[in-house]
Amino acid sequence: MARPSRCWSVALLLSASFVRAQTLDQAEALWKARRYQEANEVFKVLVAAQPKNALYRVRWGRMYLEHWQPDIAQGLFDEALAIQPNDAAAILGKALCAAADFRGDADELARKALNLDPKLLEAQELLARLALEDDDTAKAAEEAHKALTLDANSTQGKAILATIDWLADKKDSRWDPHAARGYETAGHFFMLNRRYEESVAFYRKAIELDPRLDTARSQLGLNLMRLGQNDEAYRQLKTCWDNGFQDNATKNSLVLMDSYKNYITYKTGRTVLKLHKKEAELLHPYFESEMLRDIADYEKKYRFKLDTPVQVEVYPDHEDFAVRTLGMPGLGALGVTFDYSIAMDSPSGRPPGSFHWASTLRHEMSHVFTLSMTNSHVPRWFTEGMAVHEETAASAEWGDRLGPDELVAIKNHRLLPVAELDRGFVHPVSPAQVVISYYQAGKICDYINEKWGWDTLLAMLRDFGAGEDTPTVIHRELKIEPGEFDKLFFAKVEAETKRTADNLAEWKLAVPALAKFAVAKDYDRVIKEGQHWEDIYPDYVEGGNVYELVAGAYRAKGDTADEIGQLERYVHAGGRNPETIKLLAKDLVGLGKKNEAAAVLDRLNFIYPMDNDLHLQLGELWFDERNAAGAVREFRALVAHSPIDPAQAHFDLARAYNLNHQPEQAKSELVDALETAPGFRPAQRLLLELSK
């Protein structure tokens, strides 16, 4: 984004008298008065007049940081450091930019700034904030006390200490800052800990003390959205906009709420499902069925009954989902949970085969239970670990596979200690660390379930709900110290992955070579070497995987039986390529195994139900196997999703209704078929038969 500029005359900007008239105090005064455009022009003149003055660029950058343009701020801080490499204020500016993006280098930058200027209060306050974001309350308290040593009236120092008390349910804290920005800080941490109602309360206190604190008002609006209180959310965000606070989160959220008129809501006694009208009729039966199944499973498994319906919002545009969750585009996740509300991507919002929506829904539904059971006091690593565990507990084919990044982290001993695992989610040192942390948390819960049992996991949940921290819970329920647990867990994971990890570099070279052998039609070599590498790295099912190469080689040799065996291995390993799965079904049909073929195709409804060919094939298979309910579901999906031949689709649905002993529904579909194609004889004959 370009730096904003007013249409001042070039002559005025260049005049010596104008340059002499400008001072840093004037720029700061205009900035404080929120006259950002005018302050920007003064900064321009100051920098042009003294291009080697690092301070001007630092202060200009801080204004841009406040004016919700961190990318420009970052550039100005870099320019200042090019002039003065050890400028503590510029390094602090970079630390603040990193912290705003939850980057892992924020702590290092803040410490560097503080080392250069030990009296830099903001850097010390930032260290306290970062520690608490990592759920390290002891470290956060230590850093906050250091801030208060520098300044006994440090609002952020007090706010961090007060927030530690408030998060522990100590309602009255002697550190209460009684300041708008202090309550804004508390609101941030309650949001981060998924305690949205309390977050809203703190943001309200902040804007009561300072109605023009639009950063807090915007966050209030976003949290109200998360709780489904859209009318007030819109009012708060519109107030921010009218006040001139127009960051991406505010703007995009207002646009998103304007689009809610395009959504259709379906309700049962236990669920609320919101779908975009362009795909609502297609997705409704699949999503609602899985929601009800997940709730029933979890109520039995967690021994906890929900007293509120669960709401699921499904977004066909991933950026809309990102806005719904964070307030701006760029979110890499597939779903997110706010108390009893889940927002997630639609399968139509992702490339076919890249997204298992039912696995994501089950993951998020687990959060509903773990957060409800603990009043959102559960640490991030544990609720995410339980959710990852639940994906593969539902089916070994669900959940994410072991990826190369995780293998490298395990081999190089880069997994985090369990007591510090939250840091991998909140302040990752790289994007890969987030994925690694999800994997590690899930494996920890798998390990505890395997060694100590499911009741132990439930006991840990209860302990977290009572406010205990990770070291205490590990010691109490597993009867070992966290450090000893880490040794046992790391040893187990390293042993399980050693063969794959040790051969990873060679595997990376072997797979492209196999693809070249396939092109050269050296099928025997593809099969022989491919099966070896499948055994080395069985979890890899992404694009260019060995399973599909070997299956293709068998297909080229005319060996259908071994091709089927290979494709079944791919599916059971978690492969999700729709065309490959449909190919397996086709081969099974060719052998007369229609019921097996239908079971294979049914997997795709949980991966990419937007495929009309899937519904047509599966509907026919269910019809032939006399599975009337299944045939109705699939042909209804086809009718709902703009079929190429609408008359045939309505006729097929009529046949399924007739098989399911629903003659009136069958007649209705036949009428629809004949309205589309009046001369369609099969529809005429069946309608005549049903009307007798």
N, C-alpha and C positions, 0 to 999 in steps of 0.2 A: 504494500500500500504506500502510495506517495505521501510525503509530508504535506499536511494541509497548508494552504497559503491564501492570504487575502489578495485582492486585486489592487495592490498598491502600485503606484506608478514607479517605473524603473528609475526615473530621475530622483524621486524622493528616497528610494532605497539606497541610492549611490551617493547621495549628497553628504558631504563631510560633516555638515552641521547635524544631520540626522544621526550619523554614526556616533558623533561625540555625545549626543543627547541620551543614547541608550546605555543603561547600566544593568548589572546582574540583579540589583535590588528591584528595578522596574519589572524585569522579566518574572522574578519570583512573586512580586505583588500581583501581577496580572494572572499568573498561574494560580495563586491562592484564591483569587476572585473567580476562578473557573473561566476566565477569558482566554481560553487556550489558543485561539487563532492569533490574537494580538501578542500573547506571550511568545508564540512560535516565531512571529516576525522579528521580535526583539532578539531572540536567541540567534536567529539567522544572521542578523547584523553583527552581533557580538562575535560570533565565530568567524565571519568573514573578516572582521577587523583584526582579530587576534587568533589566527588559525592554529597556533601552537599552545593555546590555553586549554589544557585538559579539563579544568573545572567547568568551563562553559558547556562542554559536551556531556560531562557527567550530569549536570543539573538538567540539561535539555533532555537527556535520556530518562531521568527520573520523572520528568513531566510526561513523556510519552508512555512510561510504564504506568503511571496513574491514569493516563488517558487511553487505557486498554489497547495499546499498540506495542506489545513487547518485542515484536520483531524489529521495529525501528529503534526502540530503546537499546536492544542488544547491539545493533550496529553502532550506535553512538558510544556505548561503553567500550566497544572494540577500538573505535577511533581514538578515544581518550587513552587507552592503554598503548596504542601505537606511538602516542606522543610521550606518555609517562608510564612505562611498563609496570611499575610498582605502585600505581595509584590505588590506594585502599578503597576509596569511594567507588571507583569504576569497577573493581573486583566485586565489591558488595552489590553493585547494580547487576552484574552478571549472576551473582548468587541468587538474587531476588527473582530474576527471570527464570533461572533453573528451578527454583522452588515453586514458582507459579505453574510450571509444567510437570512437577513431581519428578524431576530428573535426579538421578543418583549422584551427580557431581555438585549439588547445591551445598552439601555439608563441607566438602573440600574447599570450595570457593569461599564460603563464609569464614572458615578457619584461616585461610590464607589472608583474607582482608583483616581479620582480627589480629593476626600475627604482625601485620604491617602497622596496624594502629590498635593497640590494646585497649583504647578507650572508645572504640567504635561500638556504641550501644546497639545499633540496629543489627550488626553482625552477631552480637551475643544473643540478642532476642531471637534472631532467626535460628540459631543453633538449638535453642530451647524448643522452638516450634517444630523443627525437623525431627528432633528426638521424640517428641510426643506423637508426631505423625507415624513414627515407626513403632508406637506403642511401648516405648521404653520410658516408663514414667520416672524411674530413678534418675536416669540421665537427664530427662527433661527438667526435673526439679532442680538438679544440680546446676544446669545451664541457666535456668530462670533465676536462681539465687545469685549467680554471678552477675546477671543483668541488674539485679537490684543492688548489688555492691557498687556497680558503676553509677547507678542512678536509683536512689531509694523510691522514686516516684515512677519508675518504669511501668507504663500501662501494660505492655506485653509481658513483662516479667510476672506481674501480678496475675494477668489473665491466664498464663500457662499454669501457674500454681493453683489458681482457683478452678480452672478447668479439670485439673487432675482430681481435685476434691469432688467436683460436680459429677464427673464421669463415674466416680466411685459411689455415687448416690449420697454424698455428704452435702446436704442442701445449703447449709450455712457455712461459707468459707471465709476465714479471716482475710483471705487474699482478694476478695471481691473488688475488682478495680473501679466499679461504679463509673464506668466510662463507655461511651458508645463503641469505640474500636476494641475495647476489651471484650464486650459482649459479642461483637462481630467475630472475634477470635474463638470464643466459646461455641458460637453457632457453627463455625467451620468444623470444629472437632466433633461435635455431635453429629453433624452430617457425615463426616468421614467414618464414624462408628455406626452409621445407619440408624441413628436414633433421631428420626426426622421430626417427630412432634416436638421434642425438646430443642432441636436445632431451630425450628420455627420460633419457639418462645424466646430464645436468645436474640435472634435477629429482630424480633419485634421490640425487645428492650433497647437494642442498639438504635433503631430508627426513632424510637420515642425520645431518646436523648439527643439525637441529631437527625432530624428529618431529611437533611440533604446528604446523608451518608448513603449514596446510591449503590455503592458496592454491596452494602448489607441489604438494601432493599431488593436489589436484583437477586441475591442469593435467597432471600425470603420468598420471592416469586418462584424461583426454581424449585425450592423445597415444597412449596404449596402444590406445584405441578406434580411432584413426585408422590404426593399424598392424594392426588386426584381432585384437589380443591381448585379447579381451573378458573372459576369466575374471579375469585380474589387474586389468584396468581396473575391473571391477565391485567387486573387493575394495578397491581403493584409494578409489574413490568412496564405497563404503559406510562405510569408515573415516572419511572426511570427514564424512559425514552423522551418524554416531554421535558424532563429536567436537563436533557442533553447527554445523559449517560446512555450511549448507544453501542455498547460492545456487542460482539457476535452472539454471546449467550442470550442477551436480552432481545436482540433483533430476531434471531432465529427461532427463539421460543414463541415470540408473538406471531411470527409467520406460521409456525406449526399449529398453534392453537386455532388460528383462522381456518386451518385445513380439517379440523375435527368434524366438520359437517359432512365430510366424505366417508365417515366410518359408521358401520352398523354394529349395534350391540345385541348380543344374544345372552340370555340369562337362564340359569337353572337355580335350584335352591342352594347350590354350593359354588357356582362359578359365574363369572361375568367375562364374556369374551368380546373384544372389540377388533373388528376386521375391516380393512378397506373395502368399500363397496364393489370394487372391480374384481375382487377375489373372495369375497365373503361367502358366497353360496358354495364355492368349491371347497374352501378350507374348513368351514364350520364343523362338519361332522367329524373330521379327523382330529382337530384341535380339542373340541369339546370332549370327545371320547378319551383322549389322553389325559386331559386335565382331571377328569373324574377318576380315571384309573390311578393316577399318581396320588391324588388326595386319599383315596381309599387305602392304597398300599402304605403310604407314609403314616396315616393315622394308626394303623395296626403296628407298623414297625417301630415308630417313635413313641407309641403309647400316649398319644397326645391328640386331642380332638380340637379342630379349628372351630372357633365360634363366629367367624366372619367369612363370607364368600371370598374366594381368590379371584382377582381380576387379572386378565392377560390381555395386553395390547400388542398387536402384531403389525409391524411396519414394513411395507413393501420397498420403501426407500431407506437404505441403511443410514443415510445422513439424517433423515427424520428421526430414526431410532436414537442416533447419537445425540441429537438435540434434545430429545425427550429425557435422556439420561444425564448428560453432562451440561447441556445448554449450548453446545457447539459441535460442529462436525469433527471427525477424526477419531472417534472411539473405535478401538479394535475388537472389543468384545462382541458377543452374539446375543447376550441377554443380560438383564440386570433386575434386581428385586428391591422393591421399596415396601417394607412391611408386608401387606397382603396384596400388593400389586406387582405384576411382572411386566416388563417391556422387553420385546425381543424382535429380532429380524424375522421377516417372512421368508420362506424358502424361495420366493420369487426375487428377493433382494440379493441373492447370492448366486454365483455360477453353479449350474447343475453338478451335483456330486460333491460340492465343497462344504456342505452344511447339513448336519443331521439335526433337523429341528426338534424332533421328539427327544433326542438326547439332551439338547439345550434346555427344553422345557422341563425335563425331569431334574436337571441340574438346578435350575432356578426354583423349582417347587421345593426342593430340599432346603433352600435358603428360607423360604416362608416358614418352614417348621423349625429350623435351628434358631432363627432369629426370634420367632414367637416364643419358643420354649425358654429362651434365655433373656427375654426382654432386650434383645440386641446387645447383650453384654459379651457375646462370644467373640474371640479374636478372629481377625480376617483369615488367618491361615487355617483355622479349624473349620470354619463354616465353608470355606472353599474346598478344603480337603474332603469334608463329608460329601459335598455336592459332586466332586469328581469321582469319589468312591461310588456314589449312587448310580452314576451313569453306567459303569460297567457291571454293577450289581444287577441292573435291569436286564442287561444282555452283554455277553462278552464281545459282541460285535459293535457295541455302542462306545461312546467316549473317544477321546483323541488317542492316537497311537504314540509310541515312544519315538521321538524325533531325533535327528542328528544333534541338535543343540543340547538336548538333555543328556545324550550320550557323552558329548565332550565335557559337559559340566561334571558328570559323575566321574569320568576317567581322570579329570584334572582336579578333583576334590574341591569343586566350587559350590557344592550344595551348602545352604546356610544352616547354622545350628537351629534346632527347633524353636528355641527361645527368641531367636532373631528373625524368624521366617517372615513375619509381617513386612519387614523391610523390602523383601523381594517383590512384594505386590505394590507397595506405596512409593518407594524410592529406588526403582531398579537402576542398575548401572548400565543396562542396555535393554532394548525391547525384548531380546531373547530371555532375559532373566524373569520376566513376568510369566512366560510360558513354562520355564523351568520350575518356577515356584508353584504353579498350578500342579504340575506333574509331581513334584516332591510332596506337596500337601496331600494329594490324593493317595500317593504311595504310603505315606505315614499312616493315614487312616486305614488303608488296606492292611498294613502290617499290624496295627493295634487290633483290628478285628480278627486277624488270623491268629495272633499270639495270645491276646488277652480276652477276646470275645466282644460281641456286640454290646452286651450289658456294660462293659467298661467304657465304650464310646458314649453310651447314654449317661453314665455316671460323670464322665468328663463334661458333657453338656450341662448337666445340673450344677457342677462346680463352677463352670464359667458363668452360668446364670446367677450364681451367688456372689459374683464379683472377684473370684480367685483368678490369679494370673497363670500364665503357661507353666513356669517352673513349679509352682505350688501344685497345680493339677497333675502334672507329670509325676511328681514325687508321690502324691497321695494315691493316685489310681494305678500307676504302673509299678510303684514301690522301688523306683530307681531315680537317680538324679538325671536332669536333662542331658548333661554331658555324657553319661553312660548310655542313655537312650540313643544319642547321636551316634556313638560308636557302633552299637548294635545295628541300628538302621542303615548307616552308611555301609557297613560290612555286607549286609544282606543285599542291598541294591547293587553294590559293586560286583558281588558274586553272580547275581542274576544277569547282569548286563555285560560281564567281562568279555565273553566270546565276541559279542557284537562290537563292543567298544574297541577291542584290540584289533579288529579287522575292518574298522570303519574306513580308514584311508584307502585300503585296497578295494573295498566295496565301491567307493566313490569312483574309482577308475574302471572297475569291472562292469558296472551297469551300462555306461555308454558304449563299451566294447561289445556287450551283448546286443545292443540295438544295432550296431554295425554288422554283426554276424547275421542278424535277422534280415537286414536289407540285402545282404549277400546270399541269402537263402541257405545258409549253413545251419539248418534247423537242428541237426543232431547236436551240434556244439552248443546252440542256444539252450537246448533241453538239459544236456549234461551239466554245463557250467551254471545255468540258471537255477537248477534245483539245489545246487550247492550253496549259492548265495541267498536263496530263500531261507535255507536253514540257518545261515549266518545272521540274517537280519529279517526275521519273519514279520516284524511290525511295520515295515515300510510298504505302504499301499498307495502312496501318492502318485502323481503323474510320472511316467517312465519307470514304474515298478517292474520287478522281475516276473511276478505272477502273470501279468498280461502278456509279456514277451514270450514266456514259455507256453502259455495257452495258445498264442498265435502260431507258434511253431508246430504244436500238435495239430492245430486246425489245418495248416498248410500241408501236413503229411497225411491228412484224412483220418486221423486217429481221434474220433469223436469221444470215445470213452475217457481217454486220458485228458483230453481238452476239458471235459466236464469236471473231472477230478481236480484239475488245476484251477478252474474258475470257482469251484466250491471252496478250495483253500483260500482263494482271494477274498471271497465273500465272508468266510468265517474269520479271516484275519482283520476284517473291518473295512474292506474295499467298498467304495461308494460310487464308482463310475456308472451312471445310469445305463449307458450303452453296453457296457460289459455285463452288467447284471441282466439286462434284457437278452443278451446273447446266450447266457447260461439258461435262461428260461426257454428260449427257442430250442436249444439243443435237447432239453428235457422233454419238451412237447414232442420233438421228433422221435423220441424213444417211447412215447406214449405215457410219460410220467406227468400227467397234467396237474395232479394235486401238488406234487413237488415243485413244478414250474410256478404254480400260483403262489406258493409260499415264498419262493424266491422273489417274484415280482412284488408281492405285498411289502417287502422290505423298502421298496422305493417310495411308498407312500409316506414313510418317515424321513425320507431324504429329499425327494423332489417330486411332490404331487402335482406339479404344474404341467406334467407330460401327458397329453391326451392319448398318445399311443399306449402308454402304460395302462390307463383306465380302460381303453378299448380291449386290449389283450387280456387284462386281468378279469374284466367283466365277462368276457367270453369263456374264460377258463372256469370261473366260479359258476357260470350258468351251466356249462357242460357237466360240472361236478355236482350239480343240484344244490349249490350253496346260494340259496335265493337271497338272503340278506346281504351277502358279499356282492352278488351281482347287482342288486339295487344300489348299493353304495357306489360302486364303480361307474355304473352307467349314469347315475345322478351327477357324479363328478364330471363326467364327459359332457353332459347337457349343460352344466353350469359354466363350462370353460370354452365357449365359442368354438364348437366342433366344426370341422370342415364340411360335414354333411349333417346338418341339424335334423333333417327328417329321419335319417337312419338312426341318429342318436336317440331321438324321442321314441322311435320304434323299439330299439333295444331296451330302453328303460321300461317301456310298456311290457315287453316280454318278461323282464325280471320281476315287475310287479305282479304279473299274472302267475309266475312261478311261486311268488311269495304269498299267494292268495289275497291279493289286494286289487280286485277287479275294477273298482271305481278309479283308483289312481292310474291303472293301466289304460282305461278308456280316456282319461284326461290327456295322457301322453300321446295316445293315438290321434286324438283331435289336433293336438299341437303339431304332430308329424304331418297330418293331412293339410293343415293350414299352410305349412311350409311347402309341401309338395302334394297338391290335390290328387294327382294320378298315381300315388305311391301304392301299388296293389297289395303288398304284404300288410301294410297298415290297414287298408280297406278290409281285407279278409279277416284279420284278427279283431277289428272293431265289430264287424258283422257277427263273428262268432261269440264275442263277449256280450253282445246286445240281445242275443236270443233268449 
